[in-house]
Amino acid sequence: MKAAVWFRKSLVILVSVLTFGLVTPSDLSWLAEADSLKDTKKGLVEEEGLAYLPSQNSTELKEEFNREEFLSGILNKAEENAFMKFGEKINPKIGDEFKMAILPKMEEAITEMAEQFPDEKLQQLTITEQPSAGRAEKIFHIYDSISGKDIIRFHVRQENPPLEGYWFDFHYHTHHDSFATHYNIGKIYWDKNTPPEWTSKQRLS
């Protein structure tokens, strides 16, 4: 760029000398203006070209969906909801048995459900945040966040067979038959006395 400027100035001086001053530098100002206009147009073209180049931020690739991590998050939340439902009164008595006997089967059912969905559909699924309290059965539901429709429902029911005391019956229902079928997961014995309500907390003495 510096060499080009030097060349133009030398050309103006040379023309002035050869024409014995008949052509003055001011008469050659059109040459400098033409060069300046050319540079300006070149700059505009370059800027317009750059305007069409996508920025680095706008072309950042979305993180690839990780099926295993997504499913792990669902399973962790499922366990969290179960212990939230048990509350401080029921959890100390059945928590360990639940983790050994019920939770693995629950995770197996969720994994089998996930295998029915391609990645783009699976990542639309989410899990409910809160279990039901009182005597209601709901532990958690997994549903489609786009349509809002449930896919699978996990419940626990308190049963009291004659002369047997109280049991907790863990089961699930699926959308395939409009949640009609009761799929057994397992049962945990409580005792002869009526169990506390779900999500109950210990009273401070």
GUKOLKOL-193470 format. One record per residue (C-alpha): z, x, y. Coordinates in steps of 0.02 Angstrom, whole numbers, m for minus. Each point is the difference from the previous one (the first is absolute). Layout:
# GUKOLKOL-193470
(guvex (Z, X, Y))
...
END
This chain:
# GUKOLKOL-193470
(guvex (0, 0, 0))
(guvex (44, 142, 122))
(guvex (m165, 89, m42))
(guvex (m99, m158, 43))
(guvex (84, m14, 171))
(guvex (m34, 183, 36))
(guvex (m182, m23, m52))
(guvex (m25, m149, 118))
(guvex (73, 95, 148))
(guvex (m110, 151, m37))
(guvex (m153, m113, m8))
(guvex (38, m74, 172))
(guvex (18, 173, 78))
(guvex (m159, 63, m84))
(guvex (m104, m148, 62))
(guvex (67, 24, 176))
(guvex (m50, 185, m1))
(guvex (m173, m29, m74))
(guvex (m43, m137, 127))
(guvex (64, 106, 144))
(guvex (126, m130, 49))
(guvex (m123, m144, 10))
(guvex (100, m85, m137))
(guvex (185, 2, 37))
(guvex (143, m23, m122))
(guvex (29, m172, 73))
(guvex (m177, m49, m51))
(guvex (43, 46, m177))
(guvex (155, m107, m1))
(guvex (m94, m127, m105))
(guvex (3, 125, m142))
(guvex (189, 14, 3))
(guvex (17, m189, 15))
(guvex (m116, m26, m148))
(guvex (100, 121, m104))
(guvex (162, m83, 54))
(guvex (m67, m173, m42))
(guvex (m57, 65, m169))
(guvex (173, 68, m37))
(guvex (80, m163, 55))
(guvex (m112, m103, m112))
(guvex (35, 118, m144))
(guvex (187, m22, 28))
(guvex (m16, m190, 1))
(guvex (m100, 2, m161))
(guvex (130, 112, m81))
(guvex (141, m114, 59))
(guvex (m91, m155, m64))
(guvex (m27, 87, m165))
(guvex (184, 43, m12))
(guvex (44, m181, 41))
(guvex (m84, m53, m161))
(guvex (91, 129, m104))
(guvex (150, m84, m83))
(guvex (164, 79, 49))
(guvex (107, 86, m128))
(guvex (133, m134, 18))
(guvex (m119, m145, m29))
(guvex (m72, 77, m157))
(guvex (163, 41, m84))
(guvex (m15, m60, m179))
(guvex (123, m130, m57))
(guvex (123, 63, m126))
(guvex (m64, m34, m174))
(guvex (95, m139, m87))
(guvex (120, 72, m127))
(guvex (25, m128, m138))
(guvex (149, 88, m78))
(guvex (95, 19, 164))
(guvex (m34, m181, 47))
(guvex (63, m64, m167))
(guvex (152, 113, 10))
(guvex (44, m78, 167))
(guvex (m12, m176, m74))
(guvex (110, 48, m148))
(guvex (132, 79, 112))
(guvex (5, m156, 108))
(guvex (13, m109, m156))
(guvex (156, 95, m56))
(guvex (73, m9, 175))
(guvex (m24, m188, 7))
(guvex (83, m23, m170))
(guvex (158, 91, 52))
(guvex (m2, m89, 167))
(guvex (m1, m166, m95))
(guvex (143, 51, m114))
(guvex (110, 34, 150))
(guvex (165, 92, 0))
(guvex (83, m117, m125))
(guvex (m130, m6, m139))
(guvex (m76, 173, 14))
(guvex (151, 102, m62))
(guvex (3, m97, m162))
(guvex (m185, m13, m48))
(guvex (m85, 135, 105))
(guvex (m7, 134, m135))
(guvex (m59, m118, m136))
(guvex (m133, m67, 118))
(guvex (m68, 175, 32))
(guvex (m8, 40, m186))
(guvex (m58, m164, m77))
(guvex (m84, m107, 134))
(guvex (m74, 114, 133))
(guvex (m119, 95, m117))
(guvex (m75, m164, m62))
(guvex (m14, m63, 178))
(guvex (m92, 159, 50))
(guvex (m114, m18, m152))
(guvex (m48, m177, 53))
(guvex (m38, 58, 177))
(guvex (m106, 145, m63))
(guvex (m100, m116, m114))
(guvex (m26, m118, 147))
(guvex (m62, 144, 110))
(guvex (m130, 51, m130))
(guvex (m88, m166, 29))
(guvex (m44, 47, 180))
(guvex (m122, 130, 69))
(guvex (68, 116, 135))
(guvex (m66, m102, 147))
(guvex (88, m156, m64))
(guvex (158, 85, m62))
(guvex (39, 74, 170))
(guvex (2, m176, 71))
(guvex (150, m45, m108))
(guvex (177, 9, 66))
(guvex (175, m49, m54))
(guvex (121, m123, 79))
(guvex (140, 78, 100))
(guvex (151, m108, m46))
(guvex (60, m77, m163))
(guvex (70, m176, m3))
(guvex (188, m23, 19))
(guvex (119, m130, m72))
(guvex (m61, m67, m168))
(guvex (m187, 15, 34))
(guvex (m102, 99, m127))
(guvex (m117, 106, 106))
(guvex (20, 190, m11))
(guvex (m168, 41, 80))
(guvex (m181, m56, 3))
(guvex (m154, 111, 12))
(guvex (m135, m83, 105))
(guvex (m169, 27, 84))
(guvex (34, 45, 181))
(guvex (m172, m65, 53))
(guvex (1, m171, m83))
(guvex (190, m19, m7))
(guvex (m11, m58, m181))
(guvex (126, 58, m130))
(guvex (m64, 105, m145))
(guvex (158, 22, m105))
(guvex (178, m66, 20))
(guvex (157, 81, m72))
(guvex (151, m112, m24))
(guvex (173, 1, m77))
(guvex (85, m158, m59))
(guvex (184, m28, m39))
(guvex (20, m85, m169))
(guvex (154, m72, m83))
(guvex (m31, m42, m184))
(guvex (143, m98, m80))
(guvex (145, 111, m53))
(guvex (m94, 159, 45))
(guvex (46, 29, 180))
(guvex (m124, 49, 136))
(guvex (m160, 100, m18))
(guvex (m126, 65, 126))
(guvex (m177, m39, m59))
(guvex (m130, 116, 79))
(guvex (m182, m59, m6))
(guvex (m162, m10, 99))
(guvex (m146, m118, 35))
(guvex (m180, 41, 46))
(guvex (m138, m82, 102))
(guvex (m114, m11, m152))
(guvex (76, m166, m54))
(guvex (71, m52, 168))
(guvex (169, 76, m47))
(guvex (31, m124, m140))
(guvex (36, 121, m143))
(guvex (171, 82, m13))
(guvex (m23, 183, m54))
(guvex (165, 68, m66))
(guvex (59, 173, 52))
(guvex (177, m4, m70))
(guvex (176, m67, 17))
(guvex (166, 76, 55))
(guvex (167, m78, m44))
(guvex (125, m35, 139))
(guvex (158, m77, m75))
(guvex (86, m168, m26))
(guvex (33, m26, 184))
(guvex (m128, m63, 126))
(guvex (m87, 150, 82))
(guvex (7, 22, 189))
(guvex (m147, m56, 104))
(guvex (m145, 121, 25))
(guvex (16, 128, 142))
(guvex (188, m32, 9))
(guvex (104, 137, 82))
(guvex (174, 57, m42))
(guvex (135, m70, 113))
(guvex (97, 126, 101))
(guvex (187, m9, m41))
END
